[in-house]
Amino acid sequence: MYKTHFTSEVTPELDGKTVFLAGWIHTIRDLGGKKFILLRDRSGLIQVVVSKDSAAYNSVSELTLESTVQVEGIVKSDKRAPSGVEVHALSIKPFSIAKSPLPLEVSGKVESDIETRLKERVLDLRRVEMTSVLNISSEVIRSFRNTLYSKRFIEVFTPKIIASATEGGAQLFPVIYFGREAFLAQSPQLYKELLAGSVERVFEIAPAWRAEESDTPYHLSEFISMDVEMAFADYHDVMELLEDLVTNMIDVVKTHCGKELAELKHELPNITKPFPKISYSEALEILRGKGFTIKFGDDIGTPEARILAEEVGTPFYFLVEWPSFTRPFYTKSIDSNPDLSESFDLMYKWIEIASGSTRNHNRKVLEENLRRKGLNPENFEFFLRWFDYGMPPHAGFGMGFARLMLFFTGLNNVKEAIPFPRDKKRLTP
Amino acid sequence: MYKTHFTSEVTPELDGKTVFLAGWIHTIRDLGGKKFILLRDRSGLIQVVVSKDSAAYNSVSELTLESTVQVEGIVKSDKRAPSGVEVHALSIKPFSIAKSPLPLEVSGKVESDIETRLKERVLDLRRVEMTSVLNISSEVIRSFRNTLYSKRFIEVFTPKIIASATEGGAQLFPVIYFGREAFLAQSPQLYKELLAGSVERVFEIAPAWRAEESDTPYHLSEFISMDVEMAFADYHDVMELLEDLVTNMIDVVKTHCGKELAELKHELPNITKPFPKISYSEALEILRGKGFTIKFGDDIGTPEARILAEEVGTPFYFLVEWPSFTRPFYTKSIDSNPDLSESFDLMYKWIEIASGSTRNHNRKVLEENLRRKGLNPENFEFFLRWFDYGMPPHAGFGMGFARLMLFFTGLNNVKEAIPFPRDKKRLTP
């Protein structure tokens, strides 16, 4: 047993008790007859006082920043200490002595550029800002799942090595699968639809891959996709579900991650449901009114989305009813106006963080849509054949976890939101 | 809105109320003047009665098994009905009419062979046995996470595309990554260790890949790995954690999945902590006493493990302290007897379901271990360099989700425990 307490569990009530702590040397200060160590663990920091007359004093001289140690000490309530309590060391046992100087400062306030930080990532992740990001991430994911459990969704795992391209084939990573060519899944789309056709309500949080050529603050070549698929539902139902998911996550993070938000100097706004909805057609009108030349079928890029975000004035809004031909083949068109689709993007400011739709559950229409996109329905037979056997009406969405985390953390680049990001040039660490 | 209630929510208290249900036609019986439909949804089955004089009667004639419908009807409390309640249909709206006959029976008790079931998987997953498996799976995973949250672990995501082989290099799937060769991760091992070196306690539930040539009931080429890594801990600590995780999962499944276990005709035994521990050396003695010729360093295969399981008499036991040279390079040896390691396998009967150890946190020793295995430390520099900067003592394990599910469901083959399994010959569905 390396520790009896986390540092956050050492409270004034333990005054006089002996505790064992274990963690990293965050800072050391030498004030003549005494040394003050800030010891860091999973839960935070505590001040350890080492007197010249204690047996621990000699072992302190070899300690460097980020060395790992076990501290045996006596708890002293002290109003002057940062947490109202400090630990007077009886003995300090080092586990590993860190080389000095460190390639990246952990305790300092020195801002390193993102390239250096990603290179020195293990040290970077020890910085209080990054541990805050990881703590918030874990809570966000946890809340997402809890909301879905409460609505009878089950968690599933879909295959990541697939035989054919989900939505066309660009940007796929090839895998050599027992001598055959296969691909890494761009999304669990077709499999989650099939599972909704079996067990009605499913979700999955898993990696997905796109061979992104461009290096932007919003793209990763390996990303975590939060996927939901729901039978007997349409795009309105899943937009409502998304609103519940997002607002519940905000509540949970506000409740449980106050310390982390403060470390990040980040505040979460109050969000009310429903989120504003702007139709694609309305968006074109707004943009044309602002002088943009944009025609039906054009994508809404970042400059355009910035204008729309300003117009809406809330962090989250839906862009709904996109032109049918701009959406994937499984998207359902609006019956009364087939040029438009029952689709949406959830926008956080100018960033698309989720995309969803009512799915088409008619085999004939799916085949037509594939042909219209120049794809061969025969290659999708593993998917299409089930539409002969009772596929329900269904709807769903995929949300990008790292993009969502930009909202929750105030970070500006998705590469910071993932411990070890992957992009065109980055395969290590 | 397609439904006002799930079928399980239709209780005798709703007597006389109008409800909207949506689901699949599980069975239809024609009793002269009335038709009886068992309607199936995510939550179970309910009897729908269609009288000859109702407007719904005509639409029923076109309905086939597994067609999807919306039923509007009036709830009638009726003690003769299977759930004490039935719904008298006012109207039935079909969404999709399933082709007949079905390639696999959903409602029947006909047992199909596993090859047929995996081929017709979307129908197979609708069978009550398989929905029970999926429901239990989701609860097992949920309990695993909840236990870890309560012990201050955070959920993390590690990269799945890696530049070099984790533990040697056999059985890797190559990926073409922007024109470069990379690999799919066999395990998150090295990354979870680094994260434990940053934030102390982490877990991940994610896919991992091994190019398994052999077709056994216990191997998948893509599998879900439940990974835990814990700083300031040794193998005894993580074995204790595993005991807590497993017994909590059993409690949760017993409490929440009674119906599912009954459908599977499966009972979970009472398990007490701690689980028995047999050292590798003791295991050799037992096996030699039973007439096996087995020498120090040999693996303990299925025939041997069957004998040990019988000897122990409990479903779960640990095989501990394996020869150091048989374990991966990151495994810590026992200081007082370096031929043996601080390692364990958690066995369920004769099946290894988890494997773990204290990890070595001394760079020099790690480099020696790599060389001893014929591996070049330079290729592991992305991992080793952090051991210069305060890696704590740490320990962890990886557990195979599908194997664990054999215990919880009574299934005999891991391919049944995953919706769409991948093996040497299977890339679809």
Interface residues (C-beta under 8 A of the other chain):
Chain A: M1 Y2 K3 F6 A22 G23 W24 I25 D41 R42 S43 E66 S67 T68 Q70 F95 S96 I97 A98 K99 L102 P103 V122 L123 L125 R126 M130 T131 L134 N135 S137 S138 I141 R142 R145 Y149 R152 I154 E155 V156 F157 T158 P159 K160 I161 I162 A163 F173 P174 V175 I176 Y177 F178 R180 A182 L184 Y191 L194 L195 G197 S198 V199 E200 R201 A206 P207 W209 A211 S221 E222 I224 A231 F232 A233 D234 D237 H361 N362 F382 F383 W386 F387 D388 Y389 G390 M391 P392 P393 F401 I418 P419 F420 P421 R422 K424 L427 T428 P429
Chain B: M1 Y2 K3 F6 A22 G23 W24 I25 D41 R42 S43 E66 S67 T68 Q70 F95 S96 A98 K99 L102 P103 V122 L123 L125 R126 M130 T131 L134 N135 S137 S138 I141 R142 R145 Y149 R152 I154 E155 V156 F157 T158 P159 K160 I161 I162 A163 F173 P174 V175 I176 Y177 F178 R180 A182 L184 Y191 L194 L195 G197 S198 V199 E200 R201 A206 P207 W209 A211 S221 E222 I224 A231 F232 A233 D234 D237 H361 N362 F382 F383 W386 F387 D388 Y389 G390 M391 P392 P393 F401 I418 P419 F420 P421 R422 K424 L427 T428 P429
